[in-house]
Amino acid sequence: MDSDLEPVALTPQKQDSAWKHCEVYKYGDRVQMRCLYCRKMFKGGGITRVKEHLAGKKGQGTICDQVPEEVRLFLQQCIDGTVRRQRKRRKTSPEPLPIAYFPPCELETQVVVSSDANNGFKSPDLVAGGVSTGRTKQRTYRSRKNNNAFDRNDLANVEVGGVSDFSRDMDNLIPVAISSVKNIVNPSSKEREKTVHLAVGRFLFDIGADFDVVNSVNFQPFIDAIVSGGFGVSIPTHDDLRGWILKSCVEEMTKEIDECKSLWKRTGCSVLVQELNSAEGFPKILKFLVYCPEKVVFLKSVDASEILDSPDKLYELLKEVVEEIGDTNVVQVITKCEDHYVTAGKKLMDVYPSLYWVPCSAYCIDKMLEEFGKIDWISEIIEQARTVTRIIYNHSGVLNLMRKFTYGNDIVQPAFTSSATNFTTMGRIADLKPHLQAMVTSSEWNDCSYSKEAGGLAMTETINDENFWKALTLANHITAPLLRVLRIVCSERRPAMGYVYAALYRAKEAIKTHLVHREDYIIYWKIIDRWWLQQHRLPLHAAGFYLNPKFFYSIDEEMRSEIHLAVVDCIEKLVPDVNIQDIIIKDINSYKNAVGIFGRNLAIRARDTMLPAEWWTTYGESCLNLSRFAIRILSQTCSSLIGSERNLTPISQIYESKNSIERQRLSDLIFVQYNMRLRRLGCENSGDETVDPLSHSNMEVLEDWVSRNQVCIEGNGSSDWKSLESIKRTEEVAVIIDETEDLGSGFDDAEIFKGEKEASYEGGYSENLFA
């Protein structure tokens, strides 16, 4: 029967997370699916049955016993999230009734626990005949002691003795559905939710937690667990958190990382080295993360205060990390491109000839944007745009008015860095141009006292100045392609190695198209070339471009022959067995000429719809060695910024501790905390995607756009945050969902391809800036 099964390529519409964990076939008119792990074939039931099978949920099918634990946990989270969203959509369904606790029905008197929303205190009140003598927030109880917890004397004692006497019998009470109790007021859903939210707020304010804590994927499960525990569940102690709870979480995370090692062996992995910015006098800290397409994990952090100044010590540290992961698993080590990293990286490649040291692409692109921002006319337009945002974001009345006219959208847009934020914000302002112009010509603005002040007049003049908009539009045309490259290389869900070469080609092409004259666009090209030259002394990006079928079959023979040398270099470095090297070189001809399955209609159509590594997994079995080599390259990222997080427990606390036991405990806490955050990278719909520009967590990159200046000091009481109105976003600014979709085909511009200079690569092939 297997011979009658025809593989089916997944389309972009197949967005369910379970699709990539099964194979899809067509058998006649029926679609069948096979689990990648236990090979069970599903002849019906759809993707939901496969997901239940993998997640270990008891449905209509069996449970997979070979699925990796991280895949099982991820799909369980997806199913749970889907169920919650479905429940939320059922607006017409009746609200679930709260749990009530009450004594035997033969008693006319009930004990009710009232919740005081004003001070959080809970006290028992007497209810006669089901009518409360206290507040309406109630819980009623029945005794487990022979179904007869309280007689009338007991109830009298409750009234006299208060909570302490009543609480002694709480363990013997059992919950009963409130629907069986008559004459008890059921507070509305909004009232109950408000009470819960107020209690959560009090707790978070009390401990000094950042507001972004509510975006954690673990926050809703935390609330659900408390509710499921019932009334009176005990809270963990300080020693519990520092003891068995932390220990359990460390063991859980360690197990997850151990399970990743099989993935690292199959696809290879990238070591990401992140350097934390630290104030003078504080330790310089390096974080080490490991990237593979399925999961990014935090390995450890190191106090590098005495290491970064010594390339030899830095090399020893990188070597230690590579050995811990397994040198045969590591494809590349990504760091910044400063001199000490370059020296240590080259030494690392000498010792481990089967891996590359690579400078971070995101860092290089950010440096390009930084230099673009220093060009006189662009710097001037940035400052003009800031005069608009500063007056808006420092006057609550103006901010309310702006959000009203932009349908709830903000005009500042934080990005990875301050330089990138400059241009993402200018792009957002351009998108909202008609809304801003409508605002400053409205009667509401003319009636606003701020419109008559210096800052308001300057803002109105800028928004009505067509020369400002022309310059802003041109700046956006020049920088938007580089911002797209930055988003591609920092993508947490799509490995960038197969796309970055094409994306940078398109960036230079777009600049040339908009500026037309060579003397105009060559200024920006030289900035790009100067920073990108560091990337292309190494051939990984060119090899990724070559092995991505989406692009490979749309380039001419001359370009193929040039970048073919980069592929040969990667083969010699990443494949130590010379016999396998020879086989791969022969197999490349089959790929190049679209021979065999590579030329089948299914494979041709899938070039544009499948991720390149998935394409090789599906259609590369006839050239197994080439397929494994291609997957190993195409599964890598290009940036060390993947998984970087703010608002975590400061890592510096670890190294400030003078006690070795407490230092290890803090180190384990950071280990758990970072890896829990990294779980979100693969989760669908995790957290709240909305961003508050005024949040302290975004101030690092937005400070220049929302900080006060002399213009914004006018107007007493203008910064009263309590007067800000909650405006629901009713119109979304256009967002490109897949940055790689419109990279297109056709790479035949000789000027872009050859560049102005050529660099000689020590490995033996002559390359230009894009080869």
C-alpha positions in Angstrom: 0.0 0.0 0.0 2.9 2.4 0.8 3.8 2.4 -2.9 0.4 3.9 -3.7 0.8 6.8 -1.3 1.6 10.1 -2.9 3.5 12.6 -0.7 1.6 15.9 -0.2 3.4 19.2 0.2 2.1 21.4 3.0 0.8 24.8 2.0 1.2 28.1 4.0 -2.4 27.7 5.1 -1.4 24.6 7.1 -0.5 26.6 10.2 -1.3 24.0 12.9 1.8 23.1 14.9 1.3 19.4 14.5 1.8 19.4 10.7 5.5 19.5 11.0 5.5 16.4 13.1 3.8 14.2 10.6 4.0 13.2 7.0 1.0 13.8 4.7 0.1 11.4 1.9 -2.7 11.1 -0.6 -4.2 7.7 -1.2 -6.8 8.0 -3.9 -9.2 10.7 -2.8 -8.3 10.4 0.8 -5.6 12.2 2.8 -3.6 10.2 5.3 -1.0 11.2 7.9 1.8 9.3 9.5 3.5 10.2 12.8 7.2 11.0 12.3 8.1 9.2 15.6 6.2 6.0 16.0 5.2 5.8 12.2 1.5 5.2 13.0 -0.7 5.9 10.0 -3.9 7.9 10.5 -6.5 7.3 7.8 -9.0 9.9 9.2 -9.7 12.2 12.0 -7.7 15.2 10.7 -4.8 17.0 12.3 -6.6 17.2 15.6 -6.3 13.4 16.1 -2.6 13.5 15.2 -2.0 16.4 17.7 -3.8 14.5 20.5 -1.7 11.4 19.6 1.5 13.4 20.0 0.4 15.4 23.0 -0.6 12.4 25.0 -4.2 13.6 25.2 -6.8 10.8 25.5 -9.0 11.2 22.4 -10.1 8.8 19.8 -6.7 7.5 19.0 -3.6 6.0 20.7 -0.8 7.9 22.4 2.6 8.1 20.8 5.3 6.6 23.1 8.3 7.9 21.1 7.6 11.6 20.7 10.3 13.8 22.3 9.1 15.3 25.6 9.6 18.9 24.5 7.4 18.2 21.4 4.7 16.6 23.7 4.8 19.5 26.1 4.6 22.1 23.3 1.6 20.5 21.7 -0.1 20.1 25.0 0.3 23.9 25.5 -1.2 24.4 22.0 -4.2 22.3 22.7 -4.8 23.9 26.1 -4.5 27.4 24.5 -7.0 26.4 21.8 -9.5 25.2 24.4 -9.2 28.5 26.3 -9.7 30.5 23.2 -12.7 28.5 22.2 -14.2 29.0 25.7 -13.6 32.7 25.4 -15.4 32.9 22.1 -18.5 31.4 23.5 -19.9 34.7 24.6 -23.5 33.5 24.5 -22.8 30.6 26.9 -23.9 31.1 30.5 -21.2 32.1 32.9 -19.8 29.2 35.0 -21.2 29.2 38.5 -18.8 29.7 41.4 -18.2 26.9 43.8 -20.3 27.2 46.9 -19.9 25.4 50.3 -22.8 24.9 52.6 -23.9 22.8 55.6 -26.6 20.1 55.5 -29.7 21.1 53.7 -31.9 20.4 56.8 -30.2 23.4 58.5 -31.8 26.7 57.7 -28.7 28.6 58.7 -25.6 28.7 56.4 -22.1 29.8 57.0 -20.9 32.2 54.3 -17.4 33.5 53.8 -17.4 37.0 52.6 -14.6 38.6 50.6 -14.0 42.2 51.2 -12.7 43.7 48.0 -11.5 46.8 49.8 -8.9 45.2 52.1 -8.7 41.6 51.0 -9.8 40.3 54.5 -12.1 37.2 54.6 -14.5 36.8 57.4 -17.5 34.5 58.2 -21.0 35.9 58.2 -24.3 34.4 59.2 -26.9 33.6 56.7 -30.4 32.9 57.8 -32.7 31.2 55.4 -30.2 31.7 52.6 -30.1 35.5 53.0 -26.7 36.9 53.8 -26.3 39.3 56.8 -22.9 40.3 55.5 -21.5 41.0 52.0 -22.6 39.2 48.8 -19.3 37.6 47.9 -20.0 34.2 49.3 -18.8 30.6 49.8 -21.0 28.0 51.6 -19.8 24.8 53.2 -21.0 21.3 54.1 -19.1 19.2 56.7 -17.2 16.0 56.0 -17.9 15.0 59.6 -20.9 12.7 59.2 -22.3 15.4 56.8 -23.2 17.5 59.9 -20.4 20.0 60.5 -22.2 22.7 62.5 -25.2 22.8 64.7 -26.8 26.1 65.9 -24.4 26.3 68.8 -21.4 25.9 66.5 -22.7 28.7 64.3 -23.1 30.9 67.3 -19.5 30.2 68.3 -18.4 31.3 64.8 -20.1 34.6 65.3 -18.5 35.1 68.7 -15.1 33.5 68.0 -14.5 34.9 64.6 -12.3 33.5 61.9 -9.8 31.6 64.0 -12.6 29.3 65.5 -14.2 28.9 62.1 -11.0 28.0 60.3 -10.3 25.0 62.6 -13.1 23.1 60.8 -12.3 24.3 57.3 -10.4 21.1 56.4 -13.7 19.1 57.0 -15.7 21.1 54.5 -16.6 19.9 51.0 -17.5 22.0 48.0 -21.0 21.8 46.5 -22.2 23.4 43.3 -23.8 26.8 44.0 -26.6 26.0 41.6 -28.1 23.8 44.4 -28.2 26.8 46.8 -31.2 29.1 46.5 -31.3 32.8 47.2 -27.6 33.2 47.0 -26.6 36.2 44.9 -24.2 35.3 42.0 -22.0 38.3 41.4 -21.5 39.1 37.7 -18.5 37.9 35.7 -17.1 41.4 35.5 -17.3 41.9 39.3 -15.6 38.6 40.0 -12.9 39.3 37.5 -12.4 42.7 38.8 -11.9 41.4 42.3 -9.4 38.8 41.1 -7.5 41.4 39.1 -7.4 43.8 42.0 -5.9 41.0 44.2 -3.3 40.2 41.6 -2.4 43.8 41.2 -2.0 44.3 45.0 0.4 41.3 45.1 2.5 42.4 42.1 2.8 45.9 43.4 3.7 44.6 46.9 6.6 42.5 45.5 7.8 45.2 43.0 7.2 43.0 40.0 7.4 44.4 36.5 4.0 44.7 34.8 5.2 42.6 31.9 5.1 39.6 34.3 1.4 39.1 33.3 2.6 38.3 29.7 4.3 35.1 30.9 2.9 31.9 29.4 3.0 30.5 33.0 0.7 33.2 34.5 -2.6 31.8 33.4 -1.6 28.2 34.4 -0.6 29.7 37.8 -4.1 31.2 38.3 -5.8 28.0 37.1 -3.7 25.9 39.5 -4.8 28.1 42.4 -8.5 27.9 41.4 -8.3 24.1 41.0 -6.7 23.8 44.5 -9.9 25.0 46.1 -10.4 27.2 49.1 -7.7 27.1 51.8 -4.9 25.7 49.7 -1.6 26.5 51.3 1.0 28.7 49.6 4.6 27.6 49.2 7.0 28.9 51.9 10.2 30.8 51.3 12.2 27.6 51.9 10.0 25.7 49.5 10.8 28.1 46.7 14.5 28.1 47.5 14.4 24.4 48.0 12.5 21.6 46.4 10.5 23.8 43.9 13.7 25.3 42.4 15.3 21.9 42.4 12.4 20.3 40.6 12.5 23.1 37.9 16.3 22.8 37.5 15.9 19.1 36.9 13.0 19.7 34.5 15.1 22.2 32.4 18.2 20.0 32.5 16.2 17.1 31.2 14.9 19.3 28.3 18.4 20.3 27.3 19.6 16.7 27.5 16.8 15.8 25.1 17.9 18.5 22.7 21.2 16.8 22.1 19.6 14.4 19.7 18.3 17.4 17.8 21.7 19.0 17.8 23.2 15.8 16.3 20.6 15.6 13.5 20.5 19.3 12.4 23.6 20.7 13.9 23.4 23.8 16.2 24.7 27.3 16.6 26.4 28.6 19.8 25.1 32.1 20.5 27.4 34.4 22.6 25.6 37.4 24.0 27.5 40.1 25.9 25.5 42.0 28.5 25.9 45.7 28.8 27.1 46.5 32.3 27.8 49.8 34.1 31.3 50.7 35.2 32.4 48.7 38.2 30.0 45.8 37.5 31.1 42.5 36.0 31.1 41.9 32.3 29.0 38.9 31.6 28.7 36.5 28.7 25.6 34.4 28.1 25.8 31.2 26.1 22.7 29.9 24.3 22.3 27.0 21.8 20.1 27.4 18.8 18.5 24.7 16.7 15.3 25.1 14.7 13.2 23.2 17.3 14.4 25.0 20.4 16.7 27.7 21.8 18.2 26.9 25.2 20.1 28.9 27.7 23.3 27.0 28.7 25.0 29.2 31.2 26.5 32.7 32.0 30.1 33.5 32.8 31.8 36.5 34.5 34.1 37.6 31.7 35.5 40.7 33.3 39.1 39.3 33.1 38.5 37.3 30.0 37.3 39.7 27.3 40.6 41.6 27.4 42.5 38.4 26.6 41.8 36.7 23.3 43.6 33.5 24.6 41.3 33.3 27.7 38.3 34.0 25.5 39.3 31.2 23.2 39.6 28.8 26.2 36.1 29.8 27.3 34.6 29.2 23.8 36.5 25.9 23.6 35.0 24.8 26.9 31.5 25.6 25.7 32.0 23.8 22.4 33.3 20.7 24.3 30.3 20.8 26.6 27.9 20.8 23.6 29.9 18.4 21.5 32.2 19.8 18.7 30.7 17.5 16.1 27.3 19.1 16.8 28.4 22.7 16.5 28.2 24.2 13.0 29.1 27.8 14.0 29.9 30.0 17.0 28.3 33.5 16.6 29.7 36.5 18.5 30.2 40.2 18.0 32.9 41.2 15.4 35.2 43.0 17.7 38.9 42.3 17.5 39.2 40.0 20.6 36.3 37.9 19.3 37.9 37.7 15.8 41.2 36.5 17.2 39.6 33.9 19.5 37.3 32.8 16.7 40.1 32.1 14.3 42.0 30.1 16.9 38.8 28.1 17.6 38.5 27.3 13.9 42.1 26.1 13.8 41.5 23.8 16.7 38.1 22.6 15.5 38.3 22.5 11.6 34.7 21.3 11.3 33.1 24.5 12.6 33.0 28.2 11.8 33.3 31.3 13.9 30.9 33.8 12.5 30.3 37.5 13.4 26.7 38.3 14.3 24.7 39.5 11.3 22.3 41.5 13.4 25.2 43.4 14.9 26.6 44.2 11.4 23.2 45.4 10.1 22.6 47.5 13.1 25.9 49.2 12.5 24.8 49.9 8.9 21.6 51.5 10.2 23.6 53.5 12.8 25.8 55.0 10.0 22.7 55.7 7.8 21.3 57.6 10.8 24.4 59.8 11.0 24.0 61.1 7.3 23.0 64.7 7.6 19.7 64.8 5.9 18.5 61.5 7.6 19.7 62.7 11.0 17.7 65.9 10.5 14.5 64.1 9.5 14.8 61.8 12.5 15.0 64.9 14.8 12.0 66.4 13.2 10.0 63.3 13.7 11.0 63.2 17.4 9.6 66.7 17.9 6.2 65.1 17.1 6.5 62.1 19.3 8.0 63.9 22.3 5.1 66.4 22.5 2.5 63.6 22.0 4.0 61.2 24.6 4.5 63.7 27.3 1.0 65.2 27.3 -1.8 62.8 28.2 -4.5 64.9 26.5 -2.6 64.9 23.2 -1.8 61.2 23.6 -5.5 60.4 24.0 -6.3 62.5 20.9 -3.7 60.9 18.8 -4.8 57.3 19.8 -8.4 58.3 18.9 -7.4 59.4 15.4 -5.1 56.4 14.8 -7.7 54.0 16.1 -5.6 52.9 19.1 -2.3 52.6 17.2 0.9 54.1 18.6 3.3 56.1 16.4 6.5 54.8 18.0 7.7 51.3 17.4 10.4 49.7 19.5 12.9 47.4 17.6 15.9 45.3 18.6 18.2 48.3 19.0 18.1 52.1 19.2 19.2 52.5 15.6 16.6 50.1 14.3 14.0 51.8 16.5 14.7 55.1 14.7 13.7 53.7 11.4 10.8 51.4 12.5 9.3 54.5 14.2 9.7 56.6 11.1 8.0 53.8 9.1 5.1 53.7 11.6 4.7 57.5 11.4 4.6 57.3 7.6 1.9 54.6 7.7 -0.2 56.9 10.0 0.3 60.1 8.0 -3.4 60.6 7.0 -4.5 60.0 10.6 -2.0 62.5 12.0 -2.9 65.1 9.5 -6.6 64.6 10.3 -5.8 65.1 13.9 -4.0 68.5 13.6 -6.7 69.9 11.4 -9.5 68.7 13.7 -11.6 71.0 15.9 -10.5 68.9 19.0 -6.9 69.8 18.3 -7.7 73.5 17.7 -9.7 73.6 20.9 -6.8 71.9 22.8 -4.7 74.3 24.9 -1.5 72.6 23.8 -2.1 73.4 20.2 -1.4 77.1 21.0 1.9 76.4 22.8 5.4 76.3 21.2 5.6 72.5 21.2 2.1 72.1 19.7 2.7 74.7 17.0 6.0 73.0 16.1 4.2 69.6 15.9 1.4 71.0 13.7 3.9 72.7 11.4 5.9 69.4 11.0 2.9 67.3 10.3 1.6 69.7 7.7 5.0 70.1 6.0 5.0 68.1 2.7 8.8 68.4 2.5 9.0 66.6 5.8 6.9 63.8 4.4 8.9 63.5 1.2 12.1 63.2 3.1 10.6 60.8 5.5 9.3 58.6 2.7 12.7 58.5 1.0 14.4 57.6 4.2 12.0 54.8 4.7 12.6 53.5 1.1 16.3 53.4 1.8 16.2 51.8 5.3 13.1 49.5 5.1 14.9 46.8 3.1 17.7 46.7 5.8 15.1 46.5 8.5 13.6 43.5 6.8 17.1 41.9 6.7 17.4 42.5 10.4 14.0 40.9 11.1 14.9 37.9 9.0 18.3 37.3 10.7 16.7 37.7 14.1 13.7 35.5 13.4 13.1 33.1 16.2 10.9 30.7 14.2 12.5 30.5 10.7 16.3 29.7 10.4 17.8 32.6 8.5 20.8 30.9 6.9 18.9 30.2 3.6 17.5 33.7 3.3 20.0 36.4 4.5 22.1 36.4 1.2 19.0 37.0 -0.9 17.6 39.6 1.6 20.8 41.7 1.5 20.9 41.5 -2.3 17.3 42.8 -2.4 18.2 45.6 0.1 20.9 46.9 -2.2 18.6 46.5 -5.2 15.9 48.5 -3.5 18.3 51.4 -2.6 19.5 51.5 -6.2 15.9 51.5 -7.6 14.8 54.4 -5.4 18.0 56.6 -5.8 18.6 55.7 -9.5 21.9 57.6 -9.9 25.0 55.8 -9.0 26.6 58.7 -7.2 23.5 58.8 -4.9 23.2 55.1 -4.0 26.9 54.2 -3.9 27.1 56.2 -0.6 24.8 53.7 1.1 26.2 50.7 -0.7 29.7 51.5 0.7 28.3 51.5 4.2 26.7 48.1 3.6 29.8 46.6 2.0 32.1 47.8 4.7 30.1 46.0 7.4 29.0 43.0 5.4 32.5 42.2 4.2 33.2 40.7 7.6 30.3 38.3 7.1 31.4 37.2 3.6 34.9 36.2 4.4 33.1 33.1 5.5 30.9 31.1 3.0 28.0 29.9 5.0 25.5 32.5 3.8 26.4 31.9 0.2 26.0 28.1 0.7 22.7 28.7 2.4 21.5 30.7 -0.7 22.8 28.0 -3.0 21.0 25.2 -1.2 17.7 27.0 -0.9 15.6 25.8 -3.9 13.4 28.9 -3.7 16.3 31.0 -5.0 18.7 28.5 -6.6 16.7 27.7 -9.7 16.1 31.4 -10.4 19.8 32.5 -10.7 21.9 32.3 -13.9 24.9 30.1 -14.6 27.5 32.7 -13.9 26.2 33.4 -10.4 25.9 29.7 -9.7 29.5 29.0 -10.6 30.7 31.8 -8.4 28.8 30.7 -5.2 29.4 27.0 -6.0 33.0 27.6 -4.7 31.5 28.6 -1.3 29.5 25.4 -1.2 32.7 23.4 -1.9 34.5 25.1 0.9 31.6 24.3 3.3 31.7 20.6 2.2 35.4 20.4 2.9 35.0 22.0 6.3 31.8 20.5 7.7 32.1 17.0 6.2 35.4 15.4 7.5 35.0 12.1 5.6 36.6 12.5 2.2 34.5 9.7 0.7 31.3 11.4 1.7 32.7 14.6 0.3 33.1 13.0 -3.1 29.5 11.6 -3.0 28.1 15.0 -2.1 29.9 16.7 -5.0 28.3 14.1 -7.4 24.9 14.6 -5.8 25.1 18.4 -6.4 24.8 17.8 -10.1 21.5 16.0 -9.6 20.3 19.0 -7.6 21.7 21.5 -10.1 20.1 19.9 -13.1 16.8 19.0 -11.2 17.3 15.3 -12.0 15.0 12.6 -10.6 12.7 13.6 -7.7 14.2 17.1 -7.8 12.4 17.6 -11.1 9.1 16.2 -10.1 6.1 18.6 -10.1 5.6 18.1 -6.4 9.2 19.1 -5.6 9.0 22.1 -8.0 5.8 23.4 -6.4 7.2 22.9 -2.9 10.2 25.1 -3.6 8.2 28.2 -2.7 5.9 26.8 0.0 8.2 24.7 2.2 11.1 25.8 4.4 14.3 24.8 2.6 15.4 22.3 5.3 11.9 20.7 5.2 12.2 20.6 1.4 15.4 18.6 1.6 14.0 16.3 4.3 11.0 15.5 2.0 12.7 15.3 -1.4 16.4 14.7 -0.7 16.4 11.0 0.2 17.7 10.0 -3.2 20.8 12.1 -2.4 21.0 11.4 1.3 24.4 12.7 2.1 23.8 16.0 0.2 20.4 16.2 2.0 22.0 15.9 5.4 24.7 18.4 4.5 22.0 20.9 3.3 19.8 20.4 6.4 22.8 21.1 8.6 23.5 24.5 7.0 19.9 25.5 6.4 18.9 24.8 10.0 21.2 27.6 11.4 20.5 31.2 12.5 22.6 34.2 11.6 22.3 36.2 14.8 23.4 35.9 18.4 20.4 38.1 19.5 18.0 35.2 19.3 16.5 34.7 22.7 17.8 37.9 24.2 15.4 39.0 27.0 15.0 42.0 29.2 13.4 42.2 32.6 14.9 39.1 34.1 16.6 38.7 37.5 19.9 40.6 36.9 22.6 38.0 36.1 25.1 40.2 37.9 23.5 39.2 41.2 25.1 35.8 40.8 28.6 37.2 40.7 28.0 39.8 43.4 27.2 37.1 45.9 30.2 36.2 48.1 28.8 32.8 49.3 29.5 29.9 46.9 26.3 28.0 47.9 24.1 31.1 47.3 25.9 31.9 44.1 25.1 28.4 42.7 21.5 28.8 43.8 21.2 32.1 42.0 22.9 30.6 38.9 20.3 27.8 38.9 17.5 30.3 39.3 18.8 32.2 36.2 19.1 28.9 34.3 15.5 28.1 35.0 14.2 31.6 34.4 15.9 32.1 31.0 14.8 28.7 29.7 11.2 29.3 30.7 11.3 32.5 28.8 12.8 30.7 25.8 9.9 28.3 25.7 7.8 31.1 24.4 9.8 31.2 21.1 8.0 28.1 19.8 4.6 28.7 21.3 1.7 30.0 19.3 0.0 33.1 20.5 2.2 33.4 23.6 1.9 36.5 25.6 0.4 39.9 24.7 1.8 41.2 21.4 0.8 44.8 22.2 3.6 47.1 23.3 3.4 50.0 25.6 5.9 52.7 24.4 5.9 54.3 27.8 6.8 51.1 29.6 10.1 51.2 31.4 11.1 47.9 29.7 11.1 49.7 26.3 12.8 52.9 27.5 16.2 51.6 26.5 15.4 51.9 22.8 12.6 54.5 22.9 14.1 57.1 25.2 15.1 59.5 22.5 11.5 59.4 21.1 9.4 59.8 24.2 11.8 61.6 26.7 11.0 65.0 28.0 12.7 68.1 26.6 12.3 71.8 27.1 9.3 71.9 24.7 7.4 69.3 26.6 7.7 70.9 30.0 4.8 73.3 29.2 1.4 72.7 30.8 0.9 71.8 34.4 -0.8 68.5 34.9 -0.3 67.5 31.3 1.5 64.3 32.2 -1.3 62.9 34.5 -1.3 59.2 33.5 -4.7 58.7 35.3 -6.3 60.8 32.6 -5.2 58.4 29.8 -8.1 56.7 28.1 -8.2 53.0 27.3 -8.8 53.0 23.5 -9.2 49.6 21.9 -7.3 49.1 18.7 -9.9 48.9 16.0 -7.7 49.3 12.9 -4.3 47.6 12.5 -1.3 49.1 10.8 -0.3 46.8 7.9 2.2 44.2 9.0 4.2 41.8 6.8 3.7 38.4 8.3 6.4 36.5 6.4 9.4 38.6 5.6 10.8 36.0 3.2 7.7 35.8 0.9 8.5 38.7 -1.4 12.2 38.1 -1.7 11.2 37.0 -5.2 13.3 35.5 -8.0 15.9 36.8 -10.4 19.4 37.7 -9.1 21.0 39.0 -12.3 22.3 42.5 -11.4 26.0 42.2 -12.1 26.8 45.4 -10.2 25.1 44.1 -7.0 26.5 40.7 -7.4 30.2 41.6 -8.1 30.4 44.7 -5.8 33.3 47.0 -5.9 35.9 44.9 -4.1 36.8 41.3 -3.9 38.1 39.6 -0.8 40.4 36.6 -0.9 39.3 33.9 1.4 42.0 31.8 3.0 40.0 28.6 2.3 40.8 28.9 -1.4 38.0 30.6 -3.1 37.8 34.2 -4.3 34.7 35.8 -3.2 33.1 39.2 -3.6 31.0 41.0 -1.1 27.9 38.8 -1.8 29.5 35.5 -2.6 
